[in-house]
Amino acid sequence: MRHSLLFLIFFIPQFVISQIEYPESSKQPVINTYHNIDVIDNYQWLESQETDEVKDWIKAQNKLSLRFLRKTSRQAEIEPQMNKLMFKRTGGYSGQNFDESSKDRIYFSTCYTSTGSTRSLCYKYGLDDDYDVLVKSSSIPSKGDIDISYYKPSRTNGHLAFQYNRNGSDWKEIRIVKVKKRRSYSEIIKHTKSSNLHWLRNGFFYEKFPFDSLRAKTQKPAIMYHKIDSSPSDDILIFKSRRESDYISMYGAPDESFFIIKKENIETHIFSYFYLDAIDNDLNFKPFLMNIKYDLEGFNFKENQIYATTYLDDKKQVISIPKNEPTKFKVVSAVYDGAIFLEFRVLEENILSLYLTKEGNLFSLVDRDGRVIKETKTPNGLSVDGMSYNTTFKEFFFYLQSFTIPSVLYKLDLDTFNYDLINQTKVGFDPKGYKFIKKTFTSKDGAEVPITIVYKDSLSQNSVTPFLMSTYGGYGSVSSSSYDPGIVYFIENGGAFAYVDIRGSGTLGKQWWEKGKGLNKQNGIQDFISAAEFLIEQKYTAAKKIAIRGSSHGGLIIAASVVKRPDLFGAAEVNVGALDMLRLSNFTVGATPTNILEFGDVENQQDFDNLYSYSPYHNIDNTVNYPSMLITTGLYDNRVPPLHSFKFAARLQNNPSQEHPILLWTQKRTGHFGAINMYDKLEENCYIYGFLFDELNKQ
């Protein structure tokens, strides 16, 4: 079967490149001046996606792209094979949190009720029962697709608040349901974004954002309190920053006993913390730690102690903070040479932390003074993804997965420290033949960069294997090896996959992040380019036999790499990428503290020079025929607005030297994270990986 599919792929008639007639993308020059430098933007008109002109342009682009993508997918007979590789999770557990609302051990989950459905809210009694639908997403009135993305049960009264979006947008609404009676309350809380909801008595705290438009700058939220069965117009304002330079966020104890509000000054990077003790009958937060340099995150609460993570000597560690003497904190996490701390949970008497080591993940159980009690490792090549401690029933769950193995749910026995399989996701292939190797290569400036290579059975060094490369590499995040049916499809059809932990990620700690953010952003771009050169030099593959893809920050890295070194790559998918770095801060979350810290501020001369030097949109060379590209975005993406993809595609399509296809696909009912139902996910995978594989075979 595999060989016959390859035969079909290799003998697909090539699309005649000269016959591509792109929709007209007129040049309407606008001059933007930065630090006395005039930058001409011919496609700024595409930023106004609500105009009829842009709507018609998007429609024409989709018509062209979908005709191309459907033809490729149909001729290669991708859909039957891709469908076998997709998750079989309809009606099953698909969330990452275990929560309970009473002594009946009710477990909640988001789930798909059919292949064409978005996520609904489900529940069951006990681990062995089947899930029933509590709230069906299609029952919520809407002009678009409703996707339930977050839920939070109360600990005292059997209520559950859930958050949903329309068409994948970051803008969300909150509703409330009484679990046992399945009673839905009438109130609808609007203008929320983050999944930051904390129950207290007969109501909950949430973050409310001022709403302007889908692409307007994200403004600072206010902390509000909503009482069950009341109008949102009566919600109580709890906390709001008065200064533009302040940003606020909130944390709460799972048992609803203690709450923290963090205020960060984004100019001075000084932090202040305020607290509310549930034994107080009011809702007034009081000063806790004021004007300190420590950025505390991941709060856990137990009795009279507050636990949080912060960086000490460039290492992320867990500290314990007495409620009554907050300045007298102490470190309570173990330090392992070469290991990267990821996250922790406070148990009844001890603390359980998760680390990333060269041999895989490590669970470490320590006492309240940081002394190691027990340790256990997970298999190398698998990543822990989603861990949760059920405080009422003293149960600890976590997932294991890899690029080629779907999520497997385990329960960790806190006495023996052994873990047992609870359930797994079924797919239509056998992953046993898959192998991986971890290597390092030398980047241009001498840095040693990790790379993971995944293949099936054996990997030849004869320069003929098609390779798929990917990365994320931003914000100090440690990327887990998440299952991707497209990667399996690529490998099943004779290819191999490589993931690159470029500088800017957190894989090797804080310094690795520092060396790839802000003024050092080009280090990460160069690392990715050097990874391709390494694969070629080692004869794993050859130039033009490499397809690359990345999303969001990864989309930026992919686009910048292909613009800088088009000779290395045969095809690319740039998904929801930040591509116009000079105007990033003009829209949605671009000007938030997180992004200013990661990329810099265009108002600063040095930052502007750096952003301009690698911004993919601004560095397109009209004398270069760039590799085939599929540029994908979601119409309702409020995180990286689709205008980035629009402008990048328009400039490439108008490049007089461009011969390889440049396709723009704007998905109509999606946001930053792509398709939100199983059928659309299948179509998405078929189009993306069909395009990449087909374009490589044309080289």
VOGU-3710 file (C-alpha; in Angstrom, 3 decimals, decimal comma):
1> mrhsllflif> 0,000/0,000/0,000  2,790/2,375/0,897  4,625/1,745/-2,385  1,529/2,228/-4,517  0,880/5,562/-2,785  4,435/6,658/-3,455  4,001/5,697/-7,100  0,966/7,922/-7,337  2,733/10,816/-5,681  5,765/10,665/-7,886
11> fipqfvisqi> 3,734/10,512/-11,080  1,298/13,332/-10,448  1,430/15,619/-13,489  3,177/18,799/-12,512  1,089/21,923/-12,239  2,242/24,262/-14,953  3,635/27,131/-12,940  3,349/29,682/-15,718  -0,432/29,126/-15,806  -1,003/30,433/-12,279
21> eypesskqpv> -2,880/33,694/-12,522  -2,955/35,258/-9,093  -5,716/37,629/-8,026  -4,655/41,215/-8,520  -2,839/42,668/-5,515  -2,603/46,336/-6,358  0,221/48,447/-5,002  -1,126/51,314/-2,932  2,004/52,896/-1,434  1,941/54,187/2,125
31> intyhnidvi> 5,051/55,705/3,683  5,727/54,869/7,330  8,580/56,755/8,967  10,675/55,165/11,708  13,599/57,072/13,201  13,845/59,282/10,091  13,800/56,246/7,801  10,951/56,071/5,269  9,591/52,566/4,708  7,210/52,146/1,774
41> dnyqwlesqe> 4,381/49,688/2,370  2,552/48,825/-0,858  0,058/46,476/0,736  -1,046/48,217/3,911  -4,552/48,312/2,467  -4,748/44,565/3,135  -4,748/45,268/6,873  -8,413/46,329/6,628  -9,975/42,905/6,233  -13,485/44,219/6,908
51> tdevkdwika> -13,591/46,206/3,618  -15,301/44,775/0,532  -12,083/45,136/-1,450  -10,134/42,910/0,935  -13,018/40,454/1,351  -13,164/39,986/-2,429  -9,379/39,582/-2,537  -9,475/36,875/0,168  -12,259/35,068/-1,682  -10,291/35,101/-4,937
61> qnklslrflr> -7,128/33,877/-3,205  -9,023/31,001/-1,601  -10,620/30,019/-4,899  -7,206/29,705/-6,529  -5,539/27,958/-3,583  -8,321/25,465/-2,905  -8,470/24,448/-6,556  -4,731/23,736/-6,421  -4,809/21,984/-3,031  -7,849/19,829/-3,805
71> ktsrqaeiep> -6,280/18,675/-7,035  -3,066/17,676/-5,290  -4,889/15,923/-2,458  -7,247/14,058/-4,788  -4,569/12,862/-7,215  -2,306/11,631/-4,416  -5,215/9,875/-2,662  -4,128/11,393/0,626  -7,435/11,484/2,489  -7,906/7,725/3,138
81> qmnklmfkrt> -4,405/7,379/4,538  -4,535/10,616/6,547  -7,898/9,615/8,003  -6,326/6,438/9,428  -3,673/8,544/11,154  -6,107/10,945/12,781  -7,232/10,727/16,404  -10,151/8,425/17,126  -11,450/10,533/20,028  -15,118/11,041/19,199
91> ggysgqnfde> -16,940/10,990/22,528  -13,756/10,274/24,439  -11,508/12,220/26,751  -9,690/15,046/24,991  -8,941/17,566/27,705  -5,938/17,903/29,960  -7,610/18,621/33,281  -9,289/16,344/35,791  -11,631/18,165/38,106  -14,362/17,186/40,514
101> sskdriyfst> -17,428/18,998/41,780  -18,578/16,649/44,548  -17,875/13,404/46,389  -19,290/11,493/43,428  -15,996/11,737/41,546  -17,363/13,518/38,528  -14,738/13,902/35,811  -15,092/16,555/33,142  -13,687/16,758/29,649  -14,107/18,443/26,319
111> cytstgstrs> -15,079/15,939/23,636  -16,122/15,623/20,017  -19,603/14,154/19,576  -19,179/13,585/15,816  -16,540/14,083/13,131  -18,158/17,341/12,061  -18,638/18,739/15,551  -16,573/21,168/17,561  -15,715/20,443/21,187  -18,596/19,970/23,600
121> lcykyglddd> -18,478/19,652/27,384  -18,792/16,106/28,758  -18,715/14,397/32,148  -18,677/10,942/33,693  -18,794/9,253/37,106  -15,570/7,352/37,725  -12,708/6,635/35,364  -14,257/3,503/33,863  -17,572/5,003/32,777  -18,301/6,497/29,370
131> ydvlvksssi> -18,701/10,219/28,910  -22,126/11,845/28,607  -22,690/15,253/27,092  -23,264/18,016/29,618  -23,299/20,959/27,206  -23,347/20,392/23,462  -21,539/23,140/21,569  -24,248/23,192/18,884  -26,844/24,065/21,542  -25,325/27,533/21,995
141> pskgdidisy> -26,905/29,991/19,537  -24,372/31,452/17,146  -23,798/32,532/13,561  -20,445/30,748/13,622  -18,931/27,570/15,048  -18,901/27,361/18,850  -15,912/25,607/20,413  -15,823/24,971/24,168  -12,199/25,447/25,145  -12,103/25,738/28,949
151> ykpsrtnghl> -14,137/24,825/32,020  -13,854/25,270/35,758  -16,063/23,442/38,308  -16,673/24,975/41,714  -15,602/23,086/44,810  -18,613/23,793/46,993  -21,880/23,949/45,087  -21,820/21,716/42,034  -21,678/24,500/39,470  -19,397/24,688/36,464
161> afqynrngsd> -18,394/27,715/34,412  -17,248/27,106/30,860  -15,655/29,318/28,261  -16,183/29,111/24,508  -15,163/30,961/21,368  -16,693/31,547/17,969  -14,749/30,372/14,934  -11,526/29,951/16,886  -11,297/33,588/17,990  -9,364/34,530/21,126
171> wkeirivkvk> -12,428/36,501/22,236  -14,538/34,255/24,466  -17,736/34,148/26,476  -18,540/32,440/29,773  -21,701/30,536/30,734  -22,655/28,581/33,853  -24,316/25,194/34,274  -25,523/23,330/37,371  -24,003/19,905/36,891  -26,433/17,368/38,378
181> krrsyseiik> -29,592/19,059/37,138  -27,947/20,126/33,866  -29,454/23,530/34,419  -27,987/26,286/32,279  -28,131/29,798/33,676  -29,196/32,659/31,451  -26,312/35,050/32,005  -23,593/35,352/29,343  -20,320/37,026/30,303  -18,654/38,615/27,290
191> htkssnlhwl> -15,299/40,197/26,458  -13,071/37,592/28,059  -9,916/36,062/26,610  -7,639/34,155/28,930  -8,691/30,967/30,683  -8,256/32,626/34,063  -11,341/31,912/36,162  -11,377/31,339/39,933  -14,395/30,319/42,003  -15,123/31,864/45,409
201> rngffyekfp> -18,304/30,932/47,244  -21,301/31,498/44,916  -19,390/33,304/42,176  -16,046/33,612/40,469  -13,315/36,034/39,447  -12,488/36,530/35,772  -10,514/38,876/33,524  -12,525/41,260/31,358  -10,928/43,033/28,385  -12,108/46,239/26,716
211> fdslraktqk> -13,390/45,375/23,231  -12,736/47,548/20,191  -12,440/45,317/17,133  -11,038/41,916/16,211  -7,674/43,389/15,219  -7,386/46,304/17,660  -4,572/46,422/20,201  -5,211/44,276/23,233  -5,827/46,535/26,207  -5,178/45,731/29,835
221> paimyhkids> -7,869/43,653/31,547  -9,800/44,356/34,724  -10,404/41,713/37,389  -14,146/41,246/37,880  -16,322/39,154/40,211  -19,536/37,557/38,948  -22,270/36,158/41,193  -24,262/33,149/39,956  -27,722/33,938/38,557  -27,078/37,673/38,286
231> spsddilifk> -26,666/40,047/35,384  -23,063/40,611/34,174  -23,843/44,329/34,288  -23,894/43,955/38,078  -20,438/42,342/38,227  -18,076/43,874/40,765  -14,852/45,559/39,664  -12,114/44,062/41,860  -8,877/45,428/40,450  -7,821/47,626/37,549
241> srresdyism> -4,479/49,208/36,796  -4,374/52,981/36,537  -1,096/53,204/34,609  -0,511/52,231/30,981  2,767/50,591/31,943  1,113/48,159/34,361  -0,201/44,731/33,421  -2,225/42,514/35,763  -2,980/38,801/36,095  -4,608/36,594/38,717
251> ygapdesffi> -4,031/33,220/40,408  -6,168/31,209/42,811  -5,916/28,197/45,102  -7,790/25,083/43,872  -9,617/24,884/47,202  -10,747/28,524/46,845  -8,892/29,543/49,998  -6,447/32,153/48,731  -6,023/34,406/45,709  -3,184/36,487/44,262
261> ikkeniethi> -3,184/39,411/41,824  0,143/40,197/40,151  0,897/43,670/38,798  3,874/44,054/36,478  5,410/47,349/35,404  6,491/46,578/31,847  8,958/49,476/31,763  10,848/48,775/34,991  10,076/45,027/35,293  9,153/45,563/38,932
271> fsyfyldaid> 6,384/43,412/40,391  3,787/43,891/43,109  1,479/41,216/44,537  -1,868/41,539/46,313  -3,785/38,827/48,177  -7,263/37,874/49,293  -7,820/35,309/52,032  -11,152/33,472/51,714  -11,708/33,671/55,478  -12,290/37,381/54,952
281> ndlnfkpflm> -15,861/38,103/53,995  -15,000/40,983/51,695  -13,488/41,040/48,201  -10,714/43,527/48,938  -7,207/42,486/47,899  -4,436/43,640/50,251  -0,722/44,308/49,574  1,402/41,175/49,896  4,798/41,696/48,227  5,365/45,162/46,836
291> nikydlegfn> 7,883/46,520/44,326  10,149/43,485/44,061  12,258/42,233/41,129  11,028/38,638/41,213  8,502/37,504/38,610  6,484/34,832/40,421  4,446/32,360/38,378  2,635/29,021/38,643  1,198/29,684/42,083  0,187/26,724/44,259
301> fkenqiyatt> -1,302/27,110/47,742  -1,228/24,893/50,799  -2,225/25,811/54,347  -0,172/28,878/55,338  2,322/28,586/52,493  2,298/29,958/48,960  4,394/28,160/46,356  5,531/29,721/43,117  8,283/29,532/40,518  10,828/32,242/39,801
311> ylddkkqvis> 14,305/32,537/38,348  17,177/32,434/40,849  20,697/32,454/39,412  19,162/31,939/35,950  17,464/28,708/37,035  13,728/28,338/37,422  13,035/27,059/40,926  10,118/26,544/43,297  10,026/28,783/46,348  7,876/28,604/49,465
321> ipkneptkfk> 6,480/31,885/50,811  4,884/32,115/54,276  1,587/33,991/54,114  2,355/35,974/57,243  6,031/36,666/56,471  6,254/36,859/52,678  9,800/38,237/52,571  11,141/35,067/54,223  10,897/32,714/51,258  13,023/29,612/50,694
331> vvsavydgai> 13,851/27,328/47,762  12,039/23,967/47,945  12,846/22,377/44,567  15,687/20,012/43,768  18,388/21,039/41,299  19,587/18,468/38,781  22,666/19,101/36,638  21,678/19,599/33,012  17,945/19,323/33,760  15,380/22,012/32,987
341> flefrvleen> 12,573/22,593/35,475  9,154/22,565/33,786  6,298/22,643/36,334  5,148/21,455/39,748  2,156/20,506/41,872  1,787/20,746/45,635  0,457/17,479/47,110  -0,743/16,856/50,648  2,659/16,735/52,333  5,117/16,951/49,460
351> ilslyltkeg> 5,855/18,678/46,168  5,974/16,926/42,802  8,084/18,576/40,089  8,639/17,752/36,436  12,008/18,192/34,718  13,340/17,777/31,201  16,611/15,837/30,990  18,663/14,494/28,088  17,124/11,083/28,769  13,505/12,254/28,880
361> nlfslvdrdg> 11,202/13,636/31,565  11,859/13,185/35,281  9,298/13,334/38,095  10,853/14,356/41,407  9,024/14,165/44,741  10,470/16,374/47,497  9,388/17,293/51,001  8,528/20,828/52,093  12,232/21,547/52,614  13,261/20,425/49,137
371> rviketktpn> 14,758/17,057/50,119  14,297/14,414/47,417  12,048/11,502/48,447  11,401/9,649/45,190  12,142/9,911/41,482  10,852/8,256/38,348  11,679/8,745/34,680  9,485/8,478/31,617  10,724/6,786/28,420  13,129/8,784/26,290
381> glsvdgmsyn> 11,466/10,173/23,180  8,121/10,728/24,895  6,975/14,016/26,411  4,784/14,601/29,449  1,917/16,773/28,298  -0,730/17,852/30,765  -0,398/16,842/34,404  -3,043/17,349/37,052  -3,477/16,616/40,758  -6,959/15,955/42,090
391> ttfkefffyl> -6,822/17,411/45,606  -10,058/15,812/46,797  -9,259/12,232/45,774  -5,455/12,502/45,912  -5,040/11,301/42,316  -2,286/12,407/39,938  -2,695/12,048/36,162  -0,469/12,880/33,222  -0,208/12,285/29,484  2,682/10,853/27,471
401> qsftipsvly> 3,007/11,419/23,739  5,538/11,852/20,938  5,618/13,094/17,361  4,397/9,648/16,239  2,523/8,336/19,307  -0,827/9,921/20,271  -1,607/10,934/23,845  -1,632/8,140/26,402  -3,186/8,821/29,812  -1,429/7,522/32,937
411> kldldtfnyd> -2,096/7,618/36,654  0,920/7,992/38,946  0,754/6,005/42,198  2,047/8,476/44,758  3,064/5,694/47,161  4,998/3,381/44,847  5,825/6,069/42,256  4,881/3,658/39,483  2,515/4,792/36,767  -0,267/2,779/35,152
421> linqtkvgfd> -2,034/3,144/31,823  -5,580/4,545/32,054  -6,480/4,881/28,370  -4,945/5,703/25,033  -5,949/7,250/21,743  -6,452/4,840/18,847  -5,006/5,394/15,382  -4,892/3,237/12,265  -1,177/2,488/12,098  1,501/0,651/14,042
431> pkgykfikkt> 4,038/3,047/15,628  6,452/0,314/16,693  8,776/0,757/13,710  9,415/4,412/14,447  12,798/5,445/15,785  14,490/8,677/16,767  17,982/10,012/17,274  19,030/13,119/19,164  22,073/14,969/17,927  23,676/18,379/18,105
441> ftskdgaevp> 25,113/20,428/15,269  27,277/23,519/15,148  25,492/26,735/14,194  27,204/29,519/12,270  28,616/31,232/15,373  29,770/27,986/17,006  26,753/27,311/19,236  25,845/23,640/19,677  22,151/23,229/18,858  19,984/20,156/19,610
451> itivykdsls> 18,070/18,415/16,825  15,731/15,406/17,011  15,373/13,208/13,919  12,438/10,791/13,575  12,279/8,046/10,958  10,948/4,543/10,333  13,059/1,372/10,354  16,317/2,909/9,077  17,705/6,233/7,922  19,988/6,256/4,902
461> qnsvtpflms> 22,792/8,744/4,387  22,627/8,829/0,608  21,150/12,330/0,136  17,815/11,072/-1,204  15,421/11,090/1,776  12,788/13,847/1,718  12,863/15,712/5,042  10,257/17,696/6,920  11,718/20,247/9,339  9,971/22,292/12,005
471> tyggygsvss> 10,563/24,508/15,029  8,855/26,984/17,337  11,731/28,557/19,212  10,241/31,523/21,021  9,279/32,917/24,435  11,549/30,476/26,262  8,975/27,722/25,714  9,984/24,086/25,944  8,288/22,372/23,035  6,897/18,922/23,699
481> ssydpgivyf> 6,954/16,240/21,018  3,250/16,436/20,227  1,601/13,884/17,964  1,029/15,100/14,409  -0,662/12,819/11,837  0,982/14,831/9,066  4,434/13,889/10,347  3,428/10,221/10,347  2,063/10,595/6,798  5,326/12,135/5,678
491> ienggafayv> 7,398/9,336/7,253  5,060/6,569/6,054  5,673/7,767/2,509  9,447/7,492/2,663  10,396/10,729/4,397  11,912/11,678/7,742  11,246/14,465/10,245  13,543/16,808/12,184  12,677/19,162/15,030  15,200/21,867/15,882
501> dirgsgtlgk> 15,482/23,374/19,381  16,799/26,726/18,208  17,949/29,512/20,487  14,919/31,375/21,773  13,323/28,197/23,082  13,708/27,127/26,703  15,037/23,659/25,988  18,467/24,433/27,431  17,335/26,934/30,045  16,953/30,675/30,435
511> qwwekgkgln> 20,237/31,593/28,793  19,229/29,631/25,690  16,111/31,777/25,532  18,058/34,996/26,111  20,370/34,147/23,215  17,423/33,952/20,834  15,127/36,804/21,818  15,099/40,569/21,232  18,307/41,736/19,608  19,434/38,101/19,399
521> kqngiqdfis> 16,424/36,922/17,387  18,504/36,242/14,297  20,467/33,598/16,203  17,390/31,380/16,148  16,830/31,993/12,443  20,449/31,093/11,732  20,178/27,973/13,907  17,335/26,709/11,747  19,270/27,408/8,563  22,329/25,667/10,007
531> aaeflieqky> 20,158/22,651/10,855  19,221/22,299/7,180  22,882/22,607/6,217  23,750/19,922/8,780  21,213/17,464/7,338  22,627/18,089/3,860  26,265/17,817/4,957  25,536/14,527/6,735  23,865/13,293/3,525  20,577/12,578/5,257
541> taakkiairg> 18,987/14,629/2,491  19,820/17,195/-0,170  19,074/20,830/-0,896  15,559/21,309/-2,255  14,460/17,982/-0,732  13,622/19,725/2,535  10,099/20,921/3,329  9,696/23,237/6,320  6,691/24,325/8,322  5,997/26,290/11,494
551> sshggliiaa> 3,204/28,133/13,253  2,988/31,509/14,997  6,529/32,266/16,199  7,575/29,163/14,287  5,942/30,690/11,201  8,205/33,714/11,608  11,287/31,470/11,760  10,190/29,497/8,683  9,460/32,611/6,625  12,679/34,376/7,676
561> svvkrpdlfg> 14,729/31,249/6,893  13,247/30,715/3,457  13,672/34,401/2,581  17,284/34,350/3,752  18,308/30,984/2,261  15,850/29,979/-0,482  18,452/27,671/-2,029  18,124/25,147/0,815  14,411/24,408/0,744  11,986/22,830/-1,691
571> aaevnvgald> 8,711/23,872/-0,069  7,390/25,691/2,975  4,193/26,164/4,927  4,036/29,410/6,890  1,142/29,134/9,332  -0,268/32,157/11,219  3,222/33,688/11,185  4,274/37,113/12,446  5,671/38,440/9,162  5,522/42,247/9,242
581> mlrlsnftvg> 7,669/42,896/12,277  7,535/46,689/11,948  3,754/46,807/12,405  3,406/43,852/14,777  2,788/46,121/17,770  -0,033/47,978/15,995  -2,483/45,114/16,367  -4,005/42,780/18,979  -1,359/41,320/21,310  1,664/42,739/19,487
591> atptnilefg> 2,241/45,482/22,056  1,713/43,339/25,158  4,642/43,010/27,595  5,276/39,435/26,454  5,833/40,443/22,835  7,769/43,623/23,550  10,120/41,537/25,688  10,428/38,867/22,988  10,913/41,078/19,926  11,675/44,599/21,071
601> dvenqqdfdn> 9,914/47,915/20,530  9,868/49,483/17,061  9,925/52,904/18,778  13,447/52,102/19,967  16,118/52,793/17,310  18,192/49,696/18,022  15,139/47,453/18,146  13,827/48,946/14,904  17,096/48,279/13,088  17,037/44,680/14,283
611> lysyspyhni> 13,360/44,075/13,420  13,810/45,605/9,971  16,842/43,395/9,289  14,926/40,107/9,558  11,243/41,001/9,032  10,214/38,493/6,313  7,820/40,895/4,596  10,474/43,595/4,266  13,333/41,373/3,107  11,809/39,782/0,007
621> dntvnypsml> 14,257/40,097/-2,923  12,564/40,678/-6,287  15,445/38,960/-8,102  14,872/35,618/-6,334  12,532/32,763/-7,253  11,564/31,543/-3,788  10,562/27,929/-3,064  6,922/26,896/-3,296  4,999/28,260/-0,335  1,631/27,649/1,238
631> ittglydnrv> 0,741/30,557/3,530  -2,074/29,651/5,905  -4,049/31,784/8,324  -7,404/31,973/10,096  -9,884/34,741/9,405  -10,635/35,066/13,138  -7,054/34,976/14,386  -6,816/37,713/17,036  -3,346/36,687/18,152  -1,388/37,058/14,901
641> pplhsfkfaa> -3,905/38,809/12,645  -4,217/37,417/9,092  -2,993/40,735/7,690  0,569/39,431/8,151  -0,125/36,514/5,823  -2,075/38,694/3,372  0,740/41,189/2,879  3,478/38,554/2,705  1,565/36,573/0,055  0,765/39,677/-2,007
651> rlqnnpsqeh> 4,378/40,794/-2,152  5,634/37,314/-3,067  2,994/36,847/-5,761  3,931/40,214/-7,285  7,623/39,320/-7,261  8,615/39,429/-10,975  11,112/36,570/-10,488  8,675/34,257/-8,717  7,944/31,060/-10,658  7,185/28,525/-7,941
661> pillwtqkrt> 3,620/28,702/-6,602  2,753/31,021/-3,734  -0,626/30,055/-2,291  -2,620/31,839/0,399  -5,310/29,850/2,201  -7,464/31,777/4,683  -9,641/29,383/6,646  -13,000/31,055/7,195  -14,081/29,548/10,512  -10,795/29,333/12,372
671> ghfgainmyd> -8,493/31,414/14,530  -4,892/31,035/15,636  -5,007/27,276/16,195  -6,538/26,125/12,931  -9,500/23,866/12,284  -11,801/23,253/15,253  -13,691/20,122/14,162  -12,394/16,717/13,111  -13,551/16,874/9,501  -11,894/20,251/8,936
681> kleencyiyg> -8,748/19,008/10,698  -8,599/16,129/8,220  -8,982/18,500/5,283  -6,355/20,815/6,752  -3,811/18,012/7,122  -4,486/16,661/3,627  -3,988/20,047/2,002  -0,872/21,053/3,928  1,060/17,800/3,746  -0,155/17,002/0,248
691> flfdelnkq> 1,198/20,340/-0,911  4,567/19,935/0,803  5,172/16,381/-0,388  4,023/17,134/-3,930  6,219/20,208/-4,257  9,271/18,271/-3,033  8,647/15,614/-5,659  8,743/18,244/-8,391  12,314/19,202/-7,563
//
